[in-house]
Amino acid sequence: MTSPLSELAELSGQFDTEAAEVSDAAAWDALRIRWLGRKQGIVRQRLAAFKQVPPEERRDYGQAVNALKGKVEGALEEIEARLAAAAAPAEAAALDVTLPGRKPMLGSIHPVSRVAAEVVDIFNGLGYSVAEGPEIEDDYYNFEALNFPPDHPARDTQDTFFLSDGRLLRTHTSPVQIRTMKARRPPIRILCLGKTFRHDNDLRHSPMFHQVEGLAVAEGITFGHLKGTLDAFLKRLFGPETAVRLRPSYFPFTEPSAEVDITCTFCGGDGCQVCSQTGWMEILGAGMVDPRVLAECGIDPGRYSGFAFGMGLDRVAMNRYGIPNIRILFDNDERLLRQVKR
Ligand code: PHE
């Protein structure tokens, strides 16, 4: 029969063997619980066994148990330190300072803003300055002063969003013509860009879209000036090989009025699906400012004349970047920005 004391000596040897095998934090934890656990730990059990030891052996036994406890605690601390030291170089390796840095995503300019900036740049070169106006307008500026009489069918073309107080979301940038002509005397050369709104929603129409509008008023302005300006502008925007054609049209605020086409940007004029085999794409509306509009703004139509044109910026961006659905422009999907970044 083994005595409690020699049993302790055996346990001490056993601990050494087990401790030598510990190579990671999990094994270290298991060893700690097995030996120092508060309820079932071997050291704890040995301390509790004190009462069964014959009185004459208790002194030696007590010392031996405490020695074992001290040894286990010391060894566990040592192993823990050794494991931590071994892990440290691995952590240092995880922080490899020679790796190339992570690149932050760079922003880029939205296709509509890009086209807008180009248009502004072209017209700055022709002596135009940018004018602004409100997106919420009165009936007067959006319609009446532009020679849309009340209940005139031309208003139907404008698919207007009305506010409950009778005001409306501007359906085009033309009210800025009126505001500018009322505030300034000729010669006037302005460009107005901004958001416009119509109750319209399909692949090529969105309830919010962007227009740019040009207005020139001075003595002696003719239709020839309009044509020359549009030709120069559209060749700069779409390329020197672009042909420009004007077709008679109607707008209440211009007389005569024209729809302006350019050679199809997809097929170069050969005819394709996009241009319905015509080789042409409608790009803007234009005309000579109606004398009634000039008079309404206090400009003498006997002395002054002017031209105006309006174009959708979203369409241009769609054509330019091959975007098939106008909603892609407003989805805030950053893949679009990455694709059109040049
Ligand atoms: N404001 C017109 C529209 O949106 C476009 C236009 C502007 C036509 C200027 C002629 C002159 O329908």
Boltz pocket constraint, residues with backbone or C-beta under 6 A from the ligand:
constraints:
  - pocket:
      binder: B
      contacts: [[A, 171], [A, 172], [A, 173], [A, 174], [A, 213], [A, 214], [A, 251], [A, 254], [A, 258], [A, 285], [A, 286], [A, 287], [A, 308], [A, 309], [A, 310], [A, 311]]
      max_distance: 6.0
